[in-house]
Amino acid sequence: MVTAIVLLRAERGKVNEVAETLVEIDGVSEVYSVGGRFDLVVILRVASNEALATLVTEKLQTLAGICETETLIAFRAQSKHDLESMFSIGM
């Protein structure tokens, strides 16, 4: 499993609309509205780097209402939860 975190700035007045659109996309695990420099934090979980590339370049970058993104690829997860088993169903 490949996990990435996308920090996203949305157009003014479009945060909720963008979040609702994002959460419906396969590979988008979670969407958080946040304060600070970015408006949304998007957690992506996919099976491979190729799937991540497709998700980011063909799905996220084509959505209306997005001004800026910064994608962070996770190398390791440190968690109290067994994330691999939680998200491995169907992968």
N, C-alpha and C positions, 0 to 999 in steps of 0.2 A: 504494500500500500504506500502511496505517495501522498503526503500531506503538504499543502501550501496555505499560507495566510496572505490574503490580498487586502491591502489598505486602500480604501477607495474614497474619493471625493465626488460627490454628486452635484448636479446643477441645483441652484437655489430653488427650494420648494419641491424637489423631486426625490428626496431621501427615501420616503416611505414607498413611493412607486418603484424606485430602483430596487429596494430591499425585497419587496413582494415579488418582483420579476425574478430576481436572483435566486430566491429560495426554491423556486419551481424548476430550476435547471439541474439535471442529473450531474452529480459530482459535487454540487454545493451542499455541504453538510449543515452549516450554520451561518446565519447573518446577524451581526450585532450592530445596532446603532450606538455610536460613541461620541463623546465630546473630544475636542482637541483639533488638531490639524486635519484629521480625516473624519468623514461622516459615518462610514461603515467599515466593519472588519468582517471579511468573508473567509470562512474556513472551507477549503477544498480537500476532498479525499477521493482519490482515484486509484486505479489499479497500476498505472505505469506512467513514466515520464512522457510518453507519447500521448496518453490520454490527457495529461495535464496540459501539454502544449496545445492540443486541440481545444480543450475547455477554455483556456485563457485567450488564445488568438482567434478562435472562430466563434465563441459564444460571448464571453465577457466583453471583448473589445468592440463588438458590434452593437451592444446595447445602447439605446438612447438614454441620455440623462447622466452619463458618466463623464466627469471632467478629467480625472487623473487616477491612476492606479500605481501601486507599488506592490510587487509580488515577492514574497519571502518563501523559500522552499525549506521545509523542516528536514533536518538531518536525523534527529533523534527526538523521541517524546519522553518526557519525564512526567508521570502522572500516577495518581493513586488508583486510577481506573485502568483496566485492561483494554486500552483503546483498540488494539488490533482485533480482539474478539468482538468488540462492540460494532465495528464497522466492516467486518470481513464477510458478512452474510451476502451471498450472491456475487462475490468478487472472485 
